[in-house]
Every structure is written in C-alpha cells, then in structure tokens.
C-alpha cells in the first residue's frame, strides 16, 4: 500500500484516521451556529422594527 492508499478521507499524512472527519464535523457545526445567529439576529431586528412601527401597540 502507498501513503495515498492509507490516507483515505483527505486526512493529512501522520494524522489519525478520523482527523478529517472531525474537522468537517466542526465546520458543519460552525456553519449551523452562524446560520442560527444570523436567523436570530434578523428576527430580533424584525421585531424591533415592528415594535417601533407600532404593530404591537393596542389600537386606540
């Protein structure tokens, strides 16, 4: 076997076999966390704009 055959999954030479998988899992978690942050911030901005426009005030 060559180094390329032993190095399946894109892990660097000398790295543990699951290192590439762990790195990609952390990347996915970071992307999900960033998406949730953007979603929550945009929802908060939308609520603030709605509140300032008077959409939550009792009609008189």
Backbone as a printed PyTorch tensor [residue, N CA C, xyz], in Angstrom:
tensor([[[  0.8380,  -1.1860,   0.0000],
         [  0.0000,   0.0000,   0.0000],
         [  0.8800,   1.2450,   0.0000]],

        [[  0.4120,   2.2740,  -0.6500],
         [  1.1400,   3.5330,  -0.6620],
         [  0.5560,   4.4600,   0.3940]],

        [[  1.2170,   5.6040,   0.5770],
         [  0.7070,   6.5910,   1.5260],
         [ -0.6600,   7.1050,   1.1070]],

        [[ -0.8740,   7.1920,  -0.1990],
         [ -2.1670,   7.6900,  -0.6890],
         [ -3.2820,   6.7020,  -0.3790]],

        [[ -2.9820,   5.3920,  -0.4540],
         [ -3.9950,   4.3820,  -0.1470],
         [ -4.3450,   4.3850,   1.3330]],

        [[ -3.3450,   4.5730,   2.1900],
         [ -3.5800,   4.5850,   3.6310],
         [ -4.2580,   5.8720,   4.0780]],

        [[ -4.1800,   6.8970,   3.2610],
         [ -4.6430,   8.2290,   3.6290],
         [ -6.0200,   8.5080,   3.0260]],

        [[ -6.9870,   7.6450,   3.3180],
         [ -8.3310,   7.8320,   2.7730],
         [ -9.0610,   8.9000,   3.5570]],

        [[ -9.9680,   9.6160,   2.9090],
         [-10.7720,  10.6160,   3.5810],
         [-10.1440,  11.9880,   3.6240]],

        [[ -8.9760,  12.1780,   3.0440],
         [ -8.3740,  13.5030,   2.9840],
         [ -7.5950,  13.9020,   4.2190]],

        [[ -7.3370,  12.9960,   5.1440],
         [ -6.5500,  13.3460,   6.3290],
         [ -5.0920,  13.5500,   5.9270]],

        [[ -4.4160,  14.4260,   6.6290],
         [ -3.0170,  14.6990,   6.3190],
         [ -2.1560,  13.5180,   6.7340]],

        [[ -0.9730,  13.4040,   6.1320],
         [ -0.0630,  12.3230,   6.4660],
         [  0.3500,  12.4340,   7.9250]],

        [[  0.2960,  11.3230,   8.6420],
         [  0.6790,  11.3110,  10.0420],
         [ -0.4700,  11.6600,  10.9800]],

        [[ -1.6040,  12.0590,  10.4480],
         [ -2.7590,  12.3940,  11.2830],
         [ -3.5320,  11.1180,  11.5900]],

        [[ -4.2770,  11.1040,  12.6840],
         [ -5.1070,   9.9300,  12.9800],
         [ -6.1440,   9.7280,  11.8780]],

        [[ -6.6220,   8.5090,  11.6910],
         [ -7.5350,   8.2220,  10.5820],
         [ -8.8180,   9.0450,  10.5990]],

        [[ -9.3520,   9.3970,  11.7560],
         [-10.6070,  10.1340,  11.8120],
         [-10.4370,  11.6430,  11.8650]],

        [[ -9.2370,  12.1540,  11.6780],
         [ -8.9860,  13.5910,  11.8260],
         [ -9.7510,  14.4150,  10.7930]],

        [[ -9.8290,  13.9380,   9.5700],
         [-10.5480,  14.6860,   8.5300],
         [-12.0310,  14.7350,   8.8450]],

        [[-12.5680,  13.6600,   9.3670],
         [-13.9820,  13.6210,   9.7010],
         [-14.3040,  14.5780,  10.8410]],

        [[-13.4460,  14.6400,  11.8470],
         [-13.6850,  15.5590,  12.9700],
         [-13.6190,  17.0020,  12.5030]],

        [[-12.6940,  17.3270,  11.6380],
         [-12.5720,  18.6990,  11.1390],
         [-13.8230,  19.0900,  10.3610]],

        [[-14.3410,  18.2100,   9.5330],
         [-15.5280,  18.5430,   8.7570],
         [-16.7480,  18.6480,   9.6650]],

        [[-16.8200,  17.8560,  10.7160],
         [-17.9430,  17.9520,  11.6530],
         [-17.9120,  19.2910,  12.3730]],

        [[-16.7290,  19.7510,  12.7710],
         [-16.6250,  21.0670,  13.4200],
         [-17.0010,  22.1780,  12.4520]],

        [[-16.6460,  22.0100,  11.1860],
         [-17.0030,  23.0190,  10.1890],
         [-18.5170,  23.0810,  10.0030]],

        [[-19.1600,  21.9290,   9.9630],
         [-20.6210,  21.9020,   9.8360],
         [-21.2700,  22.5450,  11.0500]],

        [[-20.7810,  22.2340,  12.2400],
         [-21.3320,  22.8420,  13.4530],
         [-21.1400,  24.3510,  13.4590]],

        [[-19.9970,  24.8240,  12.9720],
         [-19.7500,  26.2730,  12.9130],
         [-20.7010,  26.9410,  11.9340]],

        [[-20.9570,  26.3030,  10.8050],
         [-21.8850,  26.8680,   9.8180],
         [-23.2990,  26.8980,  10.3750]],

        [[-23.7170,  25.8390,  11.0490],
         [-25.0540,  25.8040,  11.6520],
         [-25.1840,  26.8760,  12.7250]],

        [[-24.1510,  27.0400,  13.5540],
         [-24.1860,  28.0710,  14.6000],
         [-24.2480,  29.4680,  13.9820]],

        [[-23.5000,  29.6980,  12.9180],
         [-23.5380,  31.0000,  12.2560],
         [-24.9080,  31.2550,  11.6380]],

        [[-25.5140,  30.2330,  11.0460],
         [-26.8440,  30.3890,  10.4520],
         [-27.8780,  30.7010,  11.5270]],

        [[-27.7950,  30.0320,  12.6700],
         [-28.7220,  30.3120,  13.7640],
         [-28.5320,  31.7220,  14.3030]],

        [[-27.3000,  32.1690,  14.3870],
         [-27.0210,  33.5200,  14.8590],
         [-27.6160,  34.5530,  13.9040]],

        [[-27.4180,  34.3590,  12.6130],
         [-27.9700,  35.2890,  11.6210],
         [-29.4940,  35.2750,  11.6840]],

        [[-30.0890,  34.1030,  11.8070],
         [-31.5420,  33.9820,  11.8530],
         [-32.1040,  34.6840,  13.0890]],

        [[-31.4930,  34.4500,  14.2460],
         [-31.9880,  35.0680,  15.4800],
         [-31.8010,  36.5840,  15.4560]],

        [[-30.6840,  37.0420,  14.9410],
         [-30.4520,  38.4880,  14.8680],
         [-31.4350,  39.1560,  13.9100]],

        [[-31.7210,  38.5190,  12.7780],
         [-32.6720,  39.1140,  11.8360],
         [-34.0820,  39.1020,  12.4140]],

        [[-34.4370,  38.0770,  13.1750],
         [-35.7470,  38.0450,  13.8280],
         [-35.8460,  39.1530,  14.8700]],

        [[-34.7850,  39.3720,  15.6210],
         [-34.7840,  40.4370,  16.6310],
         [-34.9090,  41.8120,  15.9720]],

        [[-34.2150,  42.0200,  14.8710],
         [-34.3080,  43.2920,  14.1530],
         [-35.7280,  43.4780,  13.6120]],

        [[-36.3270,  42.4240,  13.0840],
         [-37.6960,  42.4960,  12.5880],
         [-38.6840,  42.8420,  13.6850]],

        [[-38.5210,  42.2320,  14.8400],
         [-39.3940,  42.5560,  15.9740],
         [-39.2000,  43.9960,  16.4280]],

        [[-37.9760,  44.4650,  16.4380],
         [-37.6990,  45.8460,  16.8320],
         [-38.3340,  46.8350,  15.8540]],

        [[-38.2340,  46.5450,  14.5800],
         [-38.8510,  47.4170,  13.5720],
         [-40.3750,  47.3870,  13.7110]],

        [[-40.9360,  46.2040,  13.9270],
         [-42.3880,  46.0990,  14.1020],
         [-42.8440,  46.8640,  15.3380]],

        [[-42.0870,  46.7470,  16.4200],
         [-42.4340,  47.4570,  17.6580],
         [-42.3590,  48.9650,  17.4450]],

        [[-41.3090,  49.4160,  16.7830],
         [-41.1670,  50.8640,  16.5690],
         [-42.2180,  51.3970,  15.5980]],

        [[-42.7520,  50.5360,  14.7160],
         [-43.7890,  50.9630,  13.7850],
         [-45.1700,  50.9370,  14.4440]],

        [[-45.2420,  50.4190,  15.6750],
         [-46.4990,  50.4110,  16.3940],
         [-47.3700,  49.1960,  16.1500]],

        [[-46.8300,  48.1560,  15.5800],
         [-47.6380,  46.9780,  15.2770],
         [-48.0240,  46.1880,  16.5430]],

        [[-47.3210,  46.3640,  17.6330],
         [-47.6350,  45.6390,  18.8590],
         [-48.4050,  46.5030,  19.8560]],

        [[-48.6500,  47.7550,  19.5250],
         [-49.3580,  48.6350,  20.4530],
         [-50.8560,  48.3950,  20.3450]],

        [[-51.5650,  48.6310,  21.4370],
         [-53.0170,  48.4830,  21.4560],
         [-53.6530,  49.5950,  20.6420]],

        [[-54.5480,  49.2440,  19.7320],
         [-55.1910,  50.2970,  18.9320],
         [-56.0850,  51.1840,  19.8250]],

        [[-56.0740,  52.4540,  19.5320],
         [-56.8910,  53.3910,  20.3300],
         [-57.9590,  54.0330,  19.4940]]])
